[in-house]
Amino acid sequence: MASARRSALAATRAPLMREWIYSMLYDPVDGYFSKHKAPVAPMTSPTPFPSLETRHDYLAYVAAQYATLETKWLTPSEIFSPYLGRAIANHIASLGVTRVVEIGSGTGTLARDIVDSLKAREYADRKFEFVSIEISKSLSERQAARMEGAGHADVYRSRHADALLESTWRQFADEQPTLIVGLEVLDNLPHDKVQVVDGVWHQTRVQVQQREAFGETLREALEPVTDDGPILRALDAYERVKSAPAQRTTRDAMFKWLLDATETPDPVWLPTGAEQLVRAVASTVPNHELLLGDFDFLPGVAIAGEFAPIVSSTVDGKARDRGELLSAPRGSVDIFFPTDFRLLAAMYEQVGVGGAGEIFKAHEFLGMVACDDVLTACTLADGSIPLLDDFANTSFARLSSTLHV
Ligand SMILES: C[S@@+](CC[C@H](N)C(=O)[O-])C[C@H]1O[C@@H](n2cnc3c(N)ncnc32)[C@H](O)[C@@H]1O
């Protein structure tokens, strides 16, 4: 019996890096986002921008919120609530869509702010719906409760589902014009780690090196790329974006890209989760705009490689960035990546639905969609506007099939 179990174990392939990251973040039992005490928190009242004198005062205010709320992350949706939601509601109204789907609604703050704002204008007379697609059961329940508490149960549905799966999007496979929005979701999507070895792209699996009484020691194992889905497609897009001098001899030798190994010595953290997301949406929802906002750059990353993540664990209540990934304790580690928006757009366009991607720095996009009263409410006493000035390392992508309303 024991030996049968052992051979069953041996027959199970070690997970690809993206599968391992996925389980670290989203395992229903001990994943980082599944824990009962979620790492994101809502603010109890809006940031009083006009009564804060300078940027220094504003930063001190935000730092005090972190301490008071004992939260790990305050995202722009929280810090700029309800104004960011109002700005996005302007965008929704200008598109004229009647269905909004938010991926990864976190605490539900942006959803509430958007629906508040839509109901306060002519959308109150129109039939519209707002749906959250959320992978964490505890956050999904929290979002539903929050929206019900805000009086929005009439237009709101919460779906506990994985946005990377096509099956999740089939319920929207009609012609209804749909805005799909996701803020700070891309950074938490799984990535694969690939590397050129002797001129051939290799993928990474996470293997158990040693089992011990109190845990396992893990190691990375490289092997030539065999994944014929997300890794291959994301590599295709990566290669196009980088204009790498790749040459393929035959279809059979497609992985033997004759890159000079010395030109690509570093691993690449390939956004295969994002590839799955844009493919699932683009190929399933015919009449959409996909609006994604996230970090385009992360400072001070200690892990090696292009698009490498920050791995932040909380030990004894203190956040600590780790220099390596595999020994991170399960459930207490956040893993988040920068997004290369050109690569994101290339992956979307390669799905071939005829849609294109437009990329904006956050201040450009928000400057376009925020109206004067939003900007005024977010202006400090010294005249600076954190909604536009902050998050200089953030961009937005509008990925759209030819949306018709
Ligand atoms: C960093 S939080 C951002 C929350 C919120 N959008 C905000 O800006 O405050 C990432 C959110 O995305 C959710 N998420 C991550 N991967 C997902 C997936 N594959 N499908 C649906 N939700 C996902 C997480 O559970 C979490 O709610």
The ligand as a Tripos MOL2 file, in Angstrom:
@<TRIPOS>MOLECULE
LIG
   27    29     1     0     0
SMALL
NO_CHARGES

@<TRIPOS>ATOM
      1 C1         -4.1760   42.7110   -4.9070 C.3       1 LIG1
      2 S1         -5.8400   42.2610   -4.8290 S.3       1 LIG1
      3 C2         -6.6080   43.6880   -5.5870 C.3       1 LIG1
      4 C3         -8.0040   43.8990   -5.1240 C.3       1 LIG1
      5 C4         -8.7560   45.0850   -5.7490 C.3       1 LIG1
      6 N1         -8.8970   44.9270   -7.1830 N.3       1 LIG1
      7 C5         -8.0910   46.3830   -5.4210 C.2       1 LIG1
      8 O1         -7.5210   47.0070   -6.3310 O.co2     1 LIG1
      9 O2         -8.1200   46.7680   -4.2550 O.co2     1 LIG1
     10 C6         -6.0220   41.0190   -6.0930 C.3       1 LIG1
     11 C7         -7.4250   40.4570   -6.1970 C.3       1 LIG1
     12 O3         -7.5390   39.6120   -7.3340 O.3       1 LIG1
     13 C8         -8.1240   38.3710   -6.9470 C.3       1 LIG1
     14 N2         -7.6830   37.3640   -7.9440 N.ar      1 LIG1
     15 C9         -6.4240   36.9700   -8.1920 C.ar      1 LIG1
     16 N3         -6.3880   36.0360   -9.1600 N.ar      1 LIG1
     17 C10        -7.6600   35.8660   -9.5720 C.ar      1 LIG1
     18 C11        -8.2770   35.0210  -10.5520 C.ar      1 LIG1
     19 N4         -7.5500   34.1700  -11.2920 N.pl3     1 LIG1
     20 N5         -9.6170   35.1080  -10.7270 N.ar      1 LIG1
     21 C12       -10.3600   35.9660   -9.9730 C.ar      1 LIG1
     22 N6         -9.8310   36.7520   -9.0010 N.ar      1 LIG1
     23 C13        -8.5040   36.7140   -8.8050 C.ar      1 LIG1
     24 C14        -7.6010   38.2010   -5.5330 C.3       1 LIG1
     25 O4         -8.2880   37.2330   -4.7820 O.3       1 LIG1
     26 C15        -7.8190   39.6200   -5.0060 C.3       1 LIG1
     27 O5         -9.1680   39.8810   -4.7140 O.3       1 LIG1
@<TRIPOS>BOND
     1     1     2 1
     2     2     3 1
     3     2    10 1
     4     3     4 1
     5     4     5 1
     6     5     6 1
     7     5     7 1
     8     7     8 2
     9     7     9 1
    10    10    11 1
    11    11    12 1
    12    11    26 1
    13    12    13 1
    14    13    14 1
    15    13    24 1
    16    14    15 ar
    17    14    23 ar
    18    15    16 ar
    19    16    17 ar
    20    17    18 ar
    21    17    23 ar
    22    18    19 1
    23    18    20 ar
    24    20    21 ar
    25    21    22 ar
    26    22    23 ar
    27    24    25 1
    28    24    26 1
    29    26    27 1
@<TRIPOS>SUBSTRUCTURE
     1 LIG1         1 GROUP 0 **** ****
